[in-house]
Amino acid sequence: CLAGARARFALGLSGGSLVSMLARELPAAAAPAGPASLARWTVGFCDERLVPFEHAESTYGLYRTHLLSRLPIPDSQVITINPQLPVEEAAEDYAKKLRQ
């Protein structure tokens, strides 16, 4: 449970086998905290690839399909790359979003 009106929780997710493990365990583990607590989460991705979100190599795409669709975390609290940008611009844009 996040105490205090301004409490936040930031989570950096990597890919690989962590996706399936979290998809299997996290929804049930987070349920007792309730939707209001999950709305305070900010989620980012540690090893995203510059591919469309629908691509099998997209870390965000895998989490969106297998985990985020099952948790009431607002889209505004999920920080993603912009796969439409060239690599350098995408990295700068993502770093800016993370700082905000």
TIRO-58426 format. One record per residue: residue number from 0; residue in three letters; x, y, z of N, C-alpha, C in turn. Coordinates in nm, 2 decimals, always signed. Layout:
N
<pt num="NUM" residu="ALA" n_xx="X" n_yy="Y" n_zz="Z" ca_xx="X" ca_yy="Y" ca_zz="Z" c_xx="X" c_yy="Y" c_zz="Z"/>
...
REM end
This chain:
100
<pt num="0" residu="CYS" n_xx="+0.08" n_yy="-0.12" n_zz="+0.00" ca_xx="+0.00" ca_yy="+0.00" ca_zz="+0.00" c_xx="+0.09" c_yy="+0.12" c_zz="+0.00"/>
<pt num="1" residu="LEU" n_xx="+0.05" n_yy="+0.22" n_zz="-0.08" ca_xx="+0.13" ca_yy="+0.34" ca_zz="-0.09" c_xx="+0.06" c_yy="+0.44" c_zz="+0.01"/>
<pt num="2" residu="ALA" n_xx="+0.14" n_yy="+0.49" n_zz="+0.11" ca_xx="+0.09" ca_yy="+0.58" ca_zz="+0.21" c_xx="+0.11" c_yy="+0.72" c_zz="+0.17"/>
<pt num="3" residu="GLY" n_xx="+0.01" n_yy="+0.81" n_zz="+0.20" ca_xx="+0.03" ca_yy="+0.95" ca_zz="+0.17" c_xx="-0.03" c_yy="+0.98" c_zz="+0.03"/>
<pt num="4" residu="ALA" n_xx="-0.09" n_yy="+1.10" n_zz="+0.02" ca_xx="-0.15" ca_yy="+1.14" ca_zz="-0.10" c_xx="-0.06" c_yy="+1.16" c_zz="-0.22"/>
<pt num="5" residu="ARG" n_xx="+0.07" n_yy="+1.19" n_zz="-0.19" ca_xx="+0.17" ca_yy="+1.21" ca_zz="-0.30" c_xx="+0.26" c_yy="+1.09" c_zz="-0.32"/>
<pt num="6" residu="ALA" n_xx="+0.24" n_yy="+0.98" n_zz="-0.26" ca_xx="+0.33" ca_yy="+0.86" ca_zz="-0.27" c_xx="+0.32" c_yy="+0.81" c_zz="-0.41"/>
<pt num="7" residu="ARG" n_xx="+0.44" n_yy="+0.77" n_zz="-0.46" ca_xx="+0.45" ca_yy="+0.72" ca_zz="-0.60" c_xx="+0.53" c_yy="+0.59" c_zz="-0.60"/>
<pt num="8" residu="PHE" n_xx="+0.52" n_yy="+0.51" n_zz="-0.70" ca_xx="+0.60" ca_yy="+0.39" ca_zz="-0.71" c_xx="+0.64" c_yy="+0.38" c_zz="-0.85"/>
<pt num="9" residu="ALA" n_xx="+0.77" n_yy="+0.38" n_zz="-0.88" ca_xx="+0.83" ca_yy="+0.37" ca_zz="-1.01" c_xx="+0.89" c_yy="+0.23" c_zz="-1.03"/>
<pt num="10" residu="LEU" n_xx="+0.86" n_yy="+0.17" n_zz="-1.15" ca_xx="+0.90" ca_yy="+0.04" ca_zz="-1.18" c_xx="+0.96" c_yy="+0.03" c_zz="-1.31"/>
<pt num="11" residu="GLY" n_xx="+1.09" n_yy="-0.01" n_zz="-1.32" ca_xx="+1.16" ca_yy="-0.03" ca_zz="-1.45" c_xx="+1.16" c_yy="-0.17" c_zz="-1.49"/>
<pt num="12" residu="LEU" n_xx="+1.10" n_yy="-0.21" n_zz="-1.60" ca_xx="+1.08" ca_yy="-0.35" ca_zz="-1.64" c_xx="+1.18" c_yy="-0.38" c_zz="-1.75"/>
<pt num="13" residu="SER" n_xx="+1.24" n_yy="-0.50" n_zz="-1.74" ca_xx="+1.32" ca_yy="-0.55" ca_zz="-1.85" c_xx="+1.24" c_yy="-0.67" c_zz="-1.91"/>
<pt num="14" residu="GLY" n_xx="+1.29" n_yy="-0.72" n_zz="-2.02" ca_xx="+1.22" ca_yy="-0.82" ca_zz="-2.10" c_xx="+1.26" c_yy="-0.96" c_zz="-2.06"/>
<pt num="15" residu="GLY" n_xx="+1.26" n_yy="-1.05" n_zz="-2.15" ca_xx="+1.30" ca_yy="-1.19" ca_zz="-2.13" c_xx="+1.19" c_yy="-1.26" c_zz="-2.05"/>
<pt num="16" residu="SER" n_xx="+1.24" n_yy="-1.35" n_zz="-1.96" ca_xx="+1.15" ca_yy="-1.44" ca_zz="-1.88" c_xx="+1.07" c_yy="-1.36" c_zz="-1.78"/>
<pt num="17" residu="LEU" n_xx="+1.12" n_yy="-1.24" n_zz="-1.75" ca_xx="+1.05" ca_yy="-1.15" ca_zz="-1.65" c_xx="+0.90" c_yy="-1.12" c_zz="-1.69"/>
<pt num="18" residu="VAL" n_xx="+0.88" n_yy="-1.11" n_zz="-1.82" ca_xx="+0.75" ca_yy="-1.08" ca_zz="-1.87" c_xx="+0.65" c_yy="-1.18" c_zz="-1.82"/>
<pt num="19" residu="SER" n_xx="+0.68" n_yy="-1.31" n_zz="-1.85" ca_xx="+0.58" ca_yy="-1.42" ca_zz="-1.82" c_xx="+0.57" c_yy="-1.43" c_zz="-1.66"/>
<pt num="20" residu="MET" n_xx="+0.68" n_yy="-1.42" n_zz="-1.59" ca_xx="+0.67" ca_yy="-1.43" ca_zz="-1.45" c_xx="+0.59" c_yy="-1.32" c_zz="-1.38"/>
<pt num="21" residu="LEU" n_xx="+0.61" n_yy="-1.20" n_zz="-1.43" ca_xx="+0.52" ca_yy="-1.09" ca_zz="-1.37" c_xx="+0.38" c_yy="-1.10" c_zz="-1.42"/>
<pt num="22" residu="ALA" n_xx="+0.36" n_yy="-1.14" n_zz="-1.54" ca_xx="+0.22" ca_yy="-1.16" ca_zz="-1.59" c_xx="+0.15" c_yy="-1.27" c_zz="-1.51"/>
<pt num="23" residu="ARG" n_xx="+0.22" n_yy="-1.37" n_zz="-1.46" ca_xx="+0.16" ca_yy="-1.48" ca_zz="-1.38" c_xx="+0.13" c_yy="-1.43" c_zz="-1.24"/>
<pt num="24" residu="GLU" n_xx="+0.22" n_yy="-1.36" n_zz="-1.18" ca_xx="+0.22" ca_yy="-1.33" ca_zz="-1.04" c_xx="+0.17" c_yy="-1.19" c_zz="-0.99"/>
<pt num="25" residu="LEU" n_xx="+0.20" n_yy="-1.09" n_zz="-1.07" ca_xx="+0.18" ca_yy="-0.95" ca_zz="-1.03" c_xx="+0.03" c_yy="-0.91" c_zz="-1.01"/>
<pt num="26" residu="PRO" n_xx="-0.06" n_yy="-0.95" n_zz="-1.11" ca_xx="-0.20" ca_yy="-0.91" ca_zz="-1.09" c_xx="-0.26" c_yy="-0.95" c_zz="-0.96"/>
<pt num="27" residu="ALA" n_xx="-0.23" n_yy="-1.07" n_zz="-0.92" ca_xx="-0.29" ca_yy="-1.12" ca_zz="-0.79" c_xx="-0.22" c_yy="-1.06" c_zz="-0.67"/>
<pt num="28" residu="ALA" n_xx="-0.09" n_yy="-1.03" n_zz="-0.68" ca_xx="-0.02" ca_yy="-0.97" ca_zz="-0.57" c_xx="-0.06" c_yy="-0.82" c_zz="-0.55"/>
<pt num="29" residu="ALA" n_xx="-0.09" n_yy="-0.76" n_zz="-0.66" ca_xx="-0.12" ca_yy="-0.61" ca_zz="-0.66" c_xx="-0.27" c_yy="-0.59" c_zz="-0.62"/>
<pt num="30" residu="ALA" n_xx="-0.35" n_yy="-0.69" n_zz="-0.64" ca_xx="-0.50" ca_yy="-0.67" ca_zz="-0.62" c_xx="-0.54" c_yy="-0.62" c_zz="-0.49"/>
<pt num="31" residu="PRO" n_xx="-0.48" n_yy="-0.67" n_zz="-0.38" ca_xx="-0.52" ca_yy="-0.62" ca_zz="-0.24" c_xx="-0.50" c_yy="-0.47" c_zz="-0.23"/>
<pt num="32" residu="ALA" n_xx="-0.40" n_yy="-0.41" n_zz="-0.30" ca_xx="-0.38" ca_yy="-0.27" ca_zz="-0.28" c_xx="-0.49" c_yy="-0.18" c_zz="-0.35"/>
<pt num="33" residu="GLY" n_xx="-0.55" n_yy="-0.24" n_zz="-0.45" ca_xx="-0.66" ca_yy="-0.18" ca_zz="-0.52" c_xx="-0.62" c_yy="-0.09" c_zz="-0.63"/>
<pt num="34" residu="PRO" n_xx="-0.72" n_yy="-0.05" n_zz="-0.71" ca_xx="-0.69" ca_yy="+0.03" ca_zz="-0.83" c_xx="-0.63" c_yy="+0.17" c_zz="-0.80"/>
<pt num="35" residu="ALA" n_xx="-0.67" n_yy="+0.23" n_zz="-0.69" ca_xx="-0.62" ca_yy="+0.36" ca_zz="-0.66" c_xx="-0.47" c_yy="+0.36" c_zz="-0.63"/>
<pt num="36" residu="SER" n_xx="-0.42" n_yy="+0.25" n_zz="-0.57" ca_xx="-0.28" ca_yy="+0.24" ca_zz="-0.55" c_xx="-0.20" c_yy="+0.22" c_zz="-0.68"/>
<pt num="37" residu="LEU" n_xx="-0.26" n_yy="+0.14" n_zz="-0.77" ca_xx="-0.19" ca_yy="+0.11" ca_zz="-0.90" c_xx="-0.19" c_yy="+0.24" c_zz="-0.99"/>
<pt num="38" residu="ALA" n_xx="-0.28" n_yy="+0.33" n_zz="-0.97" ca_xx="-0.28" ca_yy="+0.45" ca_zz="-1.04" c_xx="-0.17" c_yy="+0.54" c_zz="-1.00"/>
<pt num="39" residu="ARG" n_xx="-0.10" n_yy="+0.51" n_zz="-0.89" ca_xx="+0.02" ca_yy="+0.58" ca_zz="-0.85" c_xx="+0.15" c_yy="+0.52" c_zz="-0.90"/>
<pt num="40" residu="TRP" n_xx="+0.14" n_yy="+0.41" n_zz="-0.97" ca_xx="+0.26" ca_yy="+0.35" ca_zz="-1.03" c_xx="+0.30" c_yy="+0.43" c_zz="-1.16"/>
<pt num="41" residu="THR" n_xx="+0.43" n_yy="+0.43" n_zz="-1.18" ca_xx="+0.49" ca_yy="+0.48" ca_zz="-1.31" c_xx="+0.57" c_yy="+0.36" c_zz="-1.36"/>
<pt num="42" residu="VAL" n_xx="+0.55" n_yy="+0.32" n_zz="-1.48" ca_xx="+0.62" ca_yy="+0.21" ca_zz="-1.54" c_xx="+0.70" c_yy="+0.25" c_zz="-1.66"/>
<pt num="43" residu="GLY" n_xx="+0.83" n_yy="+0.21" n_zz="-1.66" ca_xx="+0.92" ca_yy="+0.23" ca_zz="-1.77" c_xx="+0.98" c_yy="+0.10" c_zz="-1.81"/>
<pt num="44" residu="PHE" n_xx="+1.06" n_yy="+0.11" n_zz="-1.92" ca_xx="+1.12" ca_yy="-0.01" ca_zz="-1.97" c_xx="+1.27" c_yy="+0.01" c_zz="-1.99"/>
<pt num="45" residu="CYS" n_xx="+1.35" n_yy="-0.09" n_zz="-1.94" ca_xx="+1.49" ca_yy="-0.08" ca_zz="-1.93" c_xx="+1.57" c_yy="-0.13" c_zz="-2.05"/>
<pt num="46" residu="ASP" n_xx="+1.51" n_yy="-0.21" n_zz="-2.13" ca_xx="+1.58" ca_yy="-0.27" ca_zz="-2.25" c_xx="+1.49" c_yy="-0.27" c_zz="-2.37"/>
<pt num="47" residu="GLU" n_xx="+1.42" n_yy="-0.16" n_zz="-2.40" ca_xx="+1.33" ca_yy="-0.16" ca_zz="-2.51" c_xx="+1.41" c_yy="-0.15" c_zz="-2.64"/>
<pt num="48" residu="ARG" n_xx="+1.35" n_yy="-0.21" n_zz="-2.74" ca_xx="+1.41" ca_yy="-0.20" ca_zz="-2.88" c_xx="+1.33" c_yy="-0.11" c_zz="-2.96"/>
<pt num="49" residu="LEU" n_xx="+1.40" n_yy="-0.05" n_zz="-3.06" ca_xx="+1.33" ca_yy="+0.05" ca_zz="-3.15" c_xx="+1.26" c_yy="-0.02" c_zz="-3.26"/>
<pt num="50" residu="VAL" n_xx="+1.15" n_yy="-0.08" n_zz="-3.22" ca_xx="+1.06" ca_yy="-0.15" ca_zz="-3.32" c_xx="+0.92" c_yy="-0.12" c_zz="-3.29"/>
<pt num="51" residu="PRO" n_xx="+0.83" n_yy="-0.13" n_zz="-3.38" ca_xx="+0.69" ca_yy="-0.11" ca_zz="-3.35" c_xx="+0.64" c_yy="-0.19" c_zz="-3.23"/>
<pt num="52" residu="PHE" n_xx="+0.55" n_yy="-0.14" n_zz="-3.15" ca_xx="+0.50" ca_yy="-0.20" ca_zz="-3.03" c_xx="+0.44" c_yy="-0.34" c_zz="-3.06"/>
<pt num="53" residu="GLU" n_xx="+0.39" n_yy="-0.36" n_zz="-3.18" ca_xx="+0.33" ca_yy="-0.49" ca_zz="-3.22" c_xx="+0.44" c_yy="-0.59" c_zz="-3.26"/>
<pt num="54" residu="HIS" n_xx="+0.56" n_yy="-0.55" n_zz="-3.27" ca_xx="+0.67" ca_yy="-0.65" ca_zz="-3.30" c_xx="+0.70" c_yy="-0.74" c_zz="-3.19"/>
<pt num="55" residu="ALA" n_xx="+0.74" n_yy="-0.86" n_zz="-3.22" ca_xx="+0.77" ca_yy="-0.96" ca_zz="-3.11" c_xx="+0.89" c_yy="-0.92" c_zz="-3.02"/>
<pt num="56" residu="GLU" n_xx="+0.97" n_yy="-0.83" n_zz="-3.07" ca_xx="+1.09" ca_yy="-0.79" ca_zz="-2.99" c_xx="+1.06" c_yy="-0.66" c_zz="-2.91"/>
<pt num="57" residu="SER" n_xx="+0.94" n_yy="-0.61" n_zz="-2.91" ca_xx="+0.91" ca_yy="-0.49" ca_zz="-2.83" c_xx="+0.88" c_yy="-0.53" c_zz="-2.68"/>
<pt num="58" residu="THR" n_xx="+0.96" n_yy="-0.49" n_zz="-2.59" ca_xx="+0.94" ca_yy="-0.51" ca_zz="-2.45" c_xx="+0.81" c_yy="-0.46" c_zz="-2.41"/>
<pt num="59" residu="TYR" n_xx="+0.78" n_yy="-0.33" n_zz="-2.44" ca_xx="+0.65" ca_yy="-0.27" ca_zz="-2.41" c_xx="+0.54" c_yy="-0.35" c_zz="-2.46"/>
<pt num="60" residu="GLY" n_xx="+0.55" n_yy="-0.39" n_zz="-2.59" ca_xx="+0.44" ca_yy="-0.47" ca_zz="-2.65" c_xx="+0.41" c_yy="-0.60" c_zz="-2.58"/>
<pt num="61" residu="LEU" n_xx="+0.51" n_yy="-0.67" n_zz="-2.54" ca_xx="+0.49" ca_yy="-0.79" ca_zz="-2.46" c_xx="+0.42" c_yy="-0.76" c_zz="-2.33"/>
<pt num="62" residu="TYR" n_xx="+0.47" n_yy="-0.66" n_zz="-2.26" ca_xx="+0.41" ca_yy="-0.62" ca_zz="-2.13" c_xx="+0.26" c_yy="-0.58" c_zz="-2.15"/>
<pt num="63" residu="ARG" n_xx="+0.24" n_yy="-0.50" n_zz="-2.25" ca_xx="+0.10" ca_yy="-0.45" ca_zz="-2.28" c_xx="+0.01" c_yy="-0.57" c_zz="-2.30"/>
<pt num="64" residu="THR" n_xx="+0.05" n_yy="-0.66" n_zz="-2.38" ca_xx="-0.03" ca_yy="-0.78" ca_zz="-2.41" c_xx="-0.05" c_yy="-0.87" c_zz="-2.29"/>
<pt num="65" residu="HIS" n_xx="+0.06" n_yy="-0.90" n_zz="-2.22" ca_xx="+0.05" ca_yy="-1.00" ca_zz="-2.11" c_xx="+0.03" c_yy="-0.95" c_zz="-1.97"/>
<pt num="66" residu="LEU" n_xx="+0.06" n_yy="-0.83" n_zz="-1.94" ca_xx="+0.05" ca_yy="-0.78" ca_zz="-1.81" c_xx="-0.03" c_yy="-0.65" c_zz="-1.79"/>
<pt num="67" residu="LEU" n_xx="+0.01" n_yy="-0.55" n_zz="-1.87" ca_xx="-0.06" ca_yy="-0.42" ca_zz="-1.85" c_xx="-0.21" c_yy="-0.42" c_zz="-1.88"/>
<pt num="68" residu="SER" n_xx="-0.25" n_yy="-0.50" n_zz="-1.97" ca_xx="-0.39" ca_yy="-0.52" ca_zz="-2.00" c_xx="-0.47" c_yy="-0.57" c_zz="-1.88"/>
<pt num="69" residu="ARG" n_xx="-0.40" n_yy="-0.63" n_zz="-1.78" ca_xx="-0.47" ca_yy="-0.69" ca_zz="-1.67" c_xx="-0.45" c_yy="-0.60" c_zz="-1.54"/>
<pt num="70" residu="LEU" n_xx="-0.39" n_yy="-0.49" n_zz="-1.55" ca_xx="-0.37" ca_yy="-0.40" ca_zz="-1.44" c_xx="-0.43" c_yy="-0.26" c_zz="-1.47"/>
<pt num="71" residu="PRO" n_xx="-0.50" n_yy="-0.20" n_zz="-1.37" ca_xx="-0.55" ca_yy="-0.07" ca_zz="-1.39" c_xx="-0.45" c_yy="+0.05" c_zz="-1.37"/>
<pt num="72" residu="ILE" n_xx="-0.34" n_yy="+0.04" n_zz="-1.45" ca_xx="-0.24" ca_yy="+0.14" ca_zz="-1.45" c_xx="-0.28" c_yy="+0.23" c_zz="-1.56"/>
<pt num="73" residu="PRO" n_xx="-0.30" n_yy="+0.36" n_zz="-1.54" ca_xx="-0.34" ca_yy="+0.45" ca_zz="-1.65" c_xx="-0.23" c_yy="+0.46" c_zz="-1.75"/>
<pt num="74" residu="ASP" n_xx="-0.27" n_yy="+0.47" n_zz="-1.88" ca_xx="-0.17" ca_yy="+0.48" ca_zz="-1.99" c_xx="-0.08" c_yy="+0.59" c_zz="-1.97"/>
<pt num="75" residu="SER" n_xx="-0.12" n_yy="+0.70" n_zz="-1.91" ca_xx="-0.04" ca_yy="+0.82" ca_zz="-1.88" c_xx="+0.08" c_yy="+0.79" c_zz="-1.79"/>
<pt num="76" residu="GLN" n_xx="+0.07" n_yy="+0.68" n_zz="-1.71" ca_xx="+0.17" ca_yy="+0.64" ca_zz="-1.62" c_xx="+0.26" c_yy="+0.53" c_zz="-1.67"/>
<pt num="77" residu="VAL" n_xx="+0.25" n_yy="+0.50" n_zz="-1.80" ca_xx="+0.34" ca_yy="+0.40" ca_zz="-1.87" c_xx="+0.42" c_yy="+0.48" c_zz="-1.97"/>
<pt num="78" residu="ILE" n_xx="+0.55" n_yy="+0.48" n_zz="-1.94" ca_xx="+0.64" ca_yy="+0.56" ca_zz="-2.02" c_xx="+0.70" c_yy="+0.47" c_zz="-2.13"/>
<pt num="79" residu="THR" n_xx="+0.68" n_yy="+0.51" n_zz="-2.26" ca_xx="+0.73" ca_yy="+0.43" ca_zz="-2.37" c_xx="+0.82" c_yy="+0.51" c_zz="-2.46"/>
<pt num="80" residu="ILE" n_xx="+0.89" n_yy="+0.44" n_zz="-2.54" ca_xx="+0.97" ca_yy="+0.51" ca_zz="-2.65" c_xx="+0.87" c_yy="+0.55" c_zz="-2.76"/>
<pt num="81" residu="ASN" n_xx="+0.92" n_yy="+0.63" n_zz="-2.85" ca_xx="+0.84" ca_yy="+0.67" ca_zz="-2.97" c_xx="+0.91" c_yy="+0.59" c_zz="-3.08"/>
<pt num="82" residu="PRO" n_xx="+0.85" n_yy="+0.48" n_zz="-3.13" ca_xx="+0.92" ca_yy="+0.40" ca_zz="-3.23" c_xx="+0.92" c_yy="+0.46" c_zz="-3.37"/>
<pt num="83" residu="GLN" n_xx="+0.85" n_yy="+0.58" n_zz="-3.38" ca_xx="+0.85" ca_yy="+0.64" ca_zz="-3.51" c_xx="+0.97" c_yy="+0.73" c_zz="-3.53"/>
<pt num="84" residu="LEU" n_xx="+1.05" n_yy="+0.76" n_zz="-3.42" ca_xx="+1.16" ca_yy="+0.85" ca_zz="-3.43" c_xx="+1.29" c_yy="+0.77" c_zz="-3.47"/>
<pt num="85" residu="PRO" n_xx="+1.39" n_yy="+0.84" n_zz="-3.53" ca_xx="+1.52" ca_yy="+0.78" ca_zz="-3.55" c_xx="+1.58" c_yy="+0.74" c_zz="-3.41"/>
<pt num="86" residu="VAL" n_xx="+1.67" n_yy="+0.65" n_zz="-3.41" ca_xx="+1.73" ca_yy="+0.60" ca_zz="-3.28" c_xx="+1.78" c_yy="+0.70" c_zz="-3.18"/>
<pt num="87" residu="GLU" n_xx="+1.86" n_yy="+0.80" n_zz="-3.23" ca_xx="+1.91" ca_yy="+0.90" ca_zz="-3.14" c_xx="+1.80" c_yy="+0.99" c_zz="-3.08"/>
<pt num="88" residu="GLU" n_xx="+1.70" n_yy="+1.03" n_zz="-3.17" ca_xx="+1.59" ca_yy="+1.11" ca_zz="-3.12" c_xx="+1.50" c_yy="+1.03" c_zz="-3.03"/>
<pt num="89" residu="ALA" n_xx="+1.48" n_yy="+0.90" n_zz="-3.06" ca_xx="+1.40" ca_yy="+0.82" ca_zz="-2.97" c_xx="+1.46" c_yy="+0.81" c_zz="-2.83"/>
<pt num="90" residu="ALA" n_xx="+1.59" n_yy="+0.79" n_zz="-2.83" ca_xx="+1.66" ca_yy="+0.79" ca_zz="-2.70" c_xx="+1.65" c_yy="+0.92" c_zz="-2.62"/>
<pt num="91" residu="GLU" n_xx="+1.67" n_yy="+1.03" n_zz="-2.69" ca_xx="+1.66" ca_yy="+1.16" ca_zz="-2.62" c_xx="+1.52" c_yy="+1.18" c_zz="-2.57"/>
<pt num="92" residu="ASP" n_xx="+1.42" n_yy="+1.15" n_zz="-2.66" ca_xx="+1.28" ca_yy="+1.17" ca_zz="-2.62" c_xx="+1.24" c_yy="+1.08" c_zz="-2.50"/>
<pt num="93" residu="TYR" n_xx="+1.29" n_yy="+0.96" n_zz="-2.50" ca_xx="+1.26" ca_yy="+0.87" ca_zz="-2.39" c_xx="+1.33" c_yy="+0.92" c_zz="-2.26"/>
<pt num="94" residu="ALA" n_xx="+1.45" n_yy="+0.96" n_zz="-2.27" ca_xx="+1.52" ca_yy="+1.02" ca_zz="-2.15" c_xx="+1.44" c_yy="+1.14" c_zz="-2.09"/>
<pt num="95" residu="LYS" n_xx="+1.39" n_yy="+1.22" n_zz="-2.18" ca_xx="+1.32" ca_yy="+1.34" ca_zz="-2.14" c_xx="+1.19" c_yy="+1.29" c_zz="-2.06"/>
<pt num="96" residu="LYS" n_xx="+1.12" n_yy="+1.20" n_zz="-2.12" ca_xx="+1.00" ca_yy="+1.15" ca_zz="-2.06" c_xx="+1.03" c_yy="+1.09" c_zz="-1.92"/>
<pt num="97" residu="LEU" n_xx="+1.14" n_yy="+1.02" n_zz="-1.91" ca_xx="+1.17" ca_yy="+0.96" ca_zz="-1.78" c_xx="+1.20" c_yy="+1.07" c_zz="-1.67"/>
<pt num="98" residu="ARG" n_xx="+1.27" n_yy="+1.17" n_zz="-1.71" ca_xx="+1.30" ca_yy="+1.28" ca_zz="-1.62" c_xx="+1.18" c_yy="+1.35" c_zz="-1.57"/>
<pt num="99" residu="GLN" n_xx="+1.08" n_yy="+1.37" n_zz="-1.66" ca_xx="+0.95" ca_yy="+1.43" ca_zz="-1.62" c_xx="+0.88" c_yy="+1.35" c_zz="-1.52"/>
REM end
